[in-house]
Amino acid sequence: MTRLGILISGRGSNLLAIADAIADGTLPDAEIAVVLSNKAEAAGVARARERGFPTHVIESKGRIRAEHDADMVARLREYKVDLVCLAGYMRVVTPIFVDAFPQRLLNMHPSLLPAFPGLHPQQQALDYGVRVAGTTVHFVDEELDHGVIIVQRSVPVLDGDDAQTLAARILEEEHTAYSEAIARVLSGKYEIRGRCYVPRDSATK
Ligand code: GAR
């Protein structure tokens, strides 16, 4: 059984989607070992506790990034976490984090990377005028929103969209994309070539 650590900063709908996928068997052989938030007021904290997941707040406000990350890593180790999923975790992680979980740290970003990394990607997409937007689940590396891509899903940008309507359309895809990405990683049936995720079946061809 793979022990997941889910990191949140906000509403936590992707956390719940992952929990549902585990509960209904879509994501087998995984369990949520712990939920960590860097914000006490995150709505996802209450939602995680309601579901009965061990949940801790490690407040990041005013703290040195590396020290906060070290505390997060220590907590994840305490819960013997195998795979860490950033799910709306709105904080750049330091190498301390990346080195602690090599190829075991995933992030979701609501754009089709490498387009629109950083803050407000849905607004960035609208301002650029793209007609297709989406979401990316990727391994985390030292650069922001940059690591090897595991799953991407696209959605159309519709006339009249604003950042909220576009974000809602993307979010619907995110709720299944994250479980798919976790399942892919847990299957172990892949290799990393350069910066590409290559499924094992195609890798052996
Ligand atoms: C999701 O759209 C996720 O892609 C985004 O925050 C939202 C979290 O929603 N993540 C980022 O922007 C990370 N840079 P949730 O709290 O309801 O899961």
Residues whose N, C-alpha, C, O or C-beta is under 5 A from the ligand:
A	BS01	GAR	G10 R11 G12 S13 N14 L15 A87 G88 Y89 M108 H109 P110 G118
